Amino acid sequence: MIYLFIFSALFLTFLPLWAWYGWSRNKISSSGTGQPVISIVIPFRNEAHRILPLLKSLEQIDYPVISFEIIFVDDHSGDAGAAMVSRWTETRMNARMIGNDQNGRGKKAALTKGIHAATGELILTTDADCQPGPAWLRSMAACFSNEQHAMTPGLVAPLPGSGWLSSLATCDMAALTGFSAGSLALGHPSMCNGANLAFRKKVFLEVNGYKGNEHVPSGDDEFLMHKVSEKYPNGLSYNTDPNAVIRTELPRSFNEFLQQRIRWVSKWRHQAGRKINLLAPLLFMAYLLFLSGWFMAVFKPDLLFLIAGLSLLKFLGDYLLISAVMRVWGQQVSLAGFLFAELVYPVYVLLFSLLAFRRQYDWKGRRYEEALA
């Protein structure tokens, strides 16, 4: 049993170190001379309580007005959000709001409607609870100076929060971001975030957009990235330029956090035949064995030094990756928050791995139900 714990601890140390190495190899975008026409597509639903910061951020975008447009797609909102967006777009020559099709439902349908209506060469997607910086468009556009470049995920950072839930969510988000960027830099695309994603419109059309996974409520970003990477294996790169960072709110309650994470992990079982699908059960087994080692130390105190030493090694690997990402975010790692996240993370991974098979979850005022197959 102790050998299984040693293997799991070394595996859990290797993953963040591998991702950290890949992260360090990412090329930061530089200012490009070209100004491609860009279409920002923003699907939204019931966001009246938090869309104002996004609108204010969009007003500060530093890019020629004639070279970008903003397309909001209302996904059947039931609050005042649509009216707020409509009033805002009416005062701007390069912004408009359209509605999702009557039979269209969900983020993929809204994105598809907005992308087909877009006139830009480049599509940038974000969410209604996000806040881009002034140089966002310039930084993302600079990644496409090569005509063969197809897609660029960008960084999404949480706005600073307080409390145990904020610490856990921030460390989790930093680890996922670091792994996503690092694995892509090493030629193994795994994850990305649709809250900051850029791609050529012609590429979206070439791979038939989200066709084939419309039945999965989430995963618009990752499914599309994998389709693009298959057609353009050398046409993707992660933008780790601080100027391209988009800020977003952390979940406001534990239930919102729970529903968000269930939505995130539920798409993994739909990644049939992909390496990321193999990683999920490996992580589950590794963390199960890792926890088992600590229980074993209760009955065999002579192993405590070895188990504690290997655990510390894992903590250091996680810290390297998380701190590297948070530095680019412009944030510092809270040692107390990091230690708390490290202590609860094994239980967190096991819990949400099991919840990935939960058939129902709530999001944006809708109840989603998926088949297990």
Sequence and secondary structure as in RCSB ss.txt:
>XXXX:A:sequence
MIYLFIFSALFLTFLPLWAWYGWSRNKISSSGTGQPVISIVIPFRNEAHRILPLLKSLEQIDYPVISFEIIFVDD
HSGDAGAAMVSRWTETRMNARMIGNDQNGRGKKAALTKGIHAATGELILTTDADCQPGPAWLRSMAACFSNEQHA
MTPGLVAPLPGSGWLSSLATCDMAALTGFSAGSLALGHPSMCNGANLAFRKKVFLEVNGYKGNEHVPSGDDEFLM
HKVSEKYPNGLSYNTDPNAVIRTELPRSFNEFLQQRIRWVSKWRHQAGRKINLLAPLLFMAYLLFLSGWFMAVFK
PDLLFLIAGLSLLKFLGDYLLISAVMRVWGQQVSLAGFLFAELVYPVYVLLFSLLAFRRQYDWKGRRYEEALA
>XXXX:A:secstr
 HHHHHHHHHHHHHHHHHHHHHHHT       S    EEEEEEESS TTT HHHHHHHHT  S GGGEEEEEEE 
S  STHHHHHHHHHHT TTEEEEE  TT  SHHHHHHHHHHH   SEEEE  TTEEE TTHHHHHHHTT STT  
EEEB EEE    SHHHHHHHHHHHHHHHHHHHHHHTT      TTSEEEEHHHHHHTTTTTT TTSSS HHHHHH
HHHHHH TTSB  B  GGG EEE   SSHHHHHHHHHHHHHTGGG TTSHHHHHHHHHHHHHHHHHHHHHHHHH 
GGGHHHHHHHHHHHHHHHHHHHHHHHHHHT    HHHHHHHHHHHHHHHHHHHHHTT SEEEETTEEEE    
